[in-house]
Amino acid sequence: MSTPSSLTRSSLARLFEPRSIAVVGASASPDKPGWHIVNMLGGFQGAVYPVNPRAAEILGHKVYGRLADIPEPVDLVALVVPPAASVGLLREAADAGAGAAFMISGGFGETGAAGLALQESALAICRDSGMRLLGPNTSGFIAPARGAFCTFMPGIGDMAAGGISIAAQSGGINITLALAAHRDGHGIRLAVGLGNAADVALPEVVDYLADDDGTEVIALHLEGVTDGRALYDAIRRATRRKPVVALPIGRADLGGFAESHTGNLMGSFALTRNALIQAGAVVCDGLTELIDAAHALATSRLPPNPDPGIGILTGQAGPGLLMTDELRQAGIAVPDLTDASVARIGNLLPPMTYLKNPVDTGRPGATFADVANEVAADPAIDALMIWALLEDDLVDLAKLGQDIRRNHHMAVVMGTDSTPELIAPTMNRLRDARIPGYHAPDRAARAMRALAQESRAAWRRSRDGDRAAATNSAKDGLAGPLDENAAKELIATIGIPGPRRAVCNSRQRASDAMLGFGVPVVVKILDPAITHKTELGGVHVGLQTQAALDFALDAIDAIPGNHAGRKYLVEEMAPPGVEIIIGATNDARFGPTVLLGLGGTAAEAMGDVTMRLAPLGWHEAASMINDLRGRDLLEGWRGAPTVDRKAICAALVAIGDLMARHGEIKELDLNPVRVYPDGLLALDALIVI
């Protein structure tokens, strides 16, 4: 049975694995992109066909006047011509049997309506012919193992082949990342800039790389996500086989505001970042961090673990403290070693050194390797990070790393530094031994953080199974609009209770309900057209007398609108508890999405929220609670009782399933939800159909 990645591989093979390349717009002038592309293909293992009606030979290659003159259907056509000419030449490429093309020109969908029309014409040709298109507005791609440096960027033809594959939405960032990896001595399998991605888009490239045996790790750069669910699904498929690291851009983008608090809080960047993490990707905050994480994950992976413990051994105290702080700030465990381990290590080191973790040797000495083995042997340690400035060959870091990996079956990250000429042999030996090594302690720590985060994601996936696809499978659609009572009735069917309540169509019935429940009570306006009830004076809490009830009903009656269908909702006053917000939207890019935050006002003022795509599993829901900066409020803060985390998880999973079944739900907002030691109550509910 064909998988998405195997289908994509056959579709994209003629693009990224070409046996022949035609360069339309090839030039004999070294100041033209068409010359540079032909020049960059000097080491290409297949045939190169320059196309130019006014030249006979370029850089030793015979030149053809038209694509139709080339004696074979080529795999790949590079279109190095102005945008107005590109579409006609793309048609010629399709008619000549080309398998794929890439357009370097700008002036298409990124420039406005006229450019978008050109881009749509190009896409129509691809759809009609089955030819694939990279770009337009792309810097191309490089595949060093094949000598396919399909780009106009000069000076990068000496990049080594390796296992890191890069897919960037920006051609400039693609080249920048490839150069950064090259400077650090890491080889590239594929580096591709997608440009406008009119045809070949990021999800397909991820599937292709997941199925590529030469790719050890996939590094992604994202400037904006249009089909977020497709990308999410592709990354989930990929991370079953190999690690994915991602750098999303756009922190300042807060997204559009929606009708409820959920829409306000679910910013575009935050949603993208959380979706990538949920899919299993390691999310990075900068270009250097992305390459460092890719290097670490290409050479080492931790087994699935909900909370892997990291051991730190340092030859100098300052770097050790920096690494410890970096990990703990990210929520990565740096556990104390057992008393037995500390005692054994104490016999190997001079007094006045710190031994519990991190272990500070004071200076790398003769017992440094023995101490490293003791730290690695501790039962709390799942991976080891070592820092030692290089001095007088006191420690052979490459051999030590190999010994630790072999003897303790664990990942090792090395950090060291010295002058460039002294450090180069050590870094080369670490690379040859496939042990990630870094010049700075913070870079080493972030690389170890990537290993730990990938381990956690793999553990959640192993426990929750594959709940990635939004089904929209409900047999009966929901009809709106829904008032608060109808919304609470709906969520009650999925196990989320609300307070006892009564719908009252007269003041007398409201009075009877108050007497039936006992005081205090809450009274609200019940009108599906009014979503922000509090701001209009439509919510009154703590009512204990008939006079207070009459005052509240007068205020509700004074709210403008259609009074004919208006009713009152009288509810039993809920006991105090910790308040959270549970929300959901049907996002245009990612589909059904669930949000969790601490309290309505706290979530809004502090931005203390997290989100996941629906449906989600139990352990993914539990990780949402752990994401909250104020999670201590749920754990018995200052003597308060610990709340029912299982009830929160169950509610999140249930809301996710509801959203996945009912694509007609635009937005859902339970705010606040009051949580207790033995359950929860949704005090307010808004569902927009």
Secondary structure, DSSP 8 states (H G I E B T S, - for coil): ---HHHHHHHHHHHHHS-SEEEEET--S-TTSHHHHHHHHTTT-SSEEEEE-TT-SEETTEE-BSSGGGSSS--SEEEE-S-HHHHHHHHHHHHHTT-SEEEE----SGGG-HHHHHHHHHHHHHHHHH--EEE-SS---EEEGGGTEEESS-TT-TT--EEEEEEEESSHHHHHHHHHHHHHTT--EEEEEE-TT-SSS-HHHHHHHHHT-TT-SEEEEEES--SSHHHHHHHHHHHHTTS-EEEEE--TT------SSHHHHH--HHHHHHHHHHHHT-EE-SSHHHHHHHHHHHHH------SS-BEEEEESSHHHHHHHHHHHHHTT-B-----HHHHHHHHTTS-SS---SSSEE-SS--TTHHHHHHHHHHSTT-SEEEEE----TT---HHHHHHHHHHHH--EEEEE----HHHHHHHHHHHHHTT--EESSHHHHHHHHHHHHHHHHHHHHHHHH----------SS---S---HHHHHHHHHTTT-----EEEESSHHHHHHHHHHH-SSEEEEEE-TT-S-TGGGT-EEEEE-SHHHHHHHHHHHHTS-S--TT-EEEEEE-----EEEEEEEEEETTTEEEEEEEETHHHHHHH--EEEEESS--HHHHHHHHHH-TTGGGGB-GGG--B--HHHHHHHHHHHHHHHHH-TT--EEEEEEEEEETTEEEE---EEE-
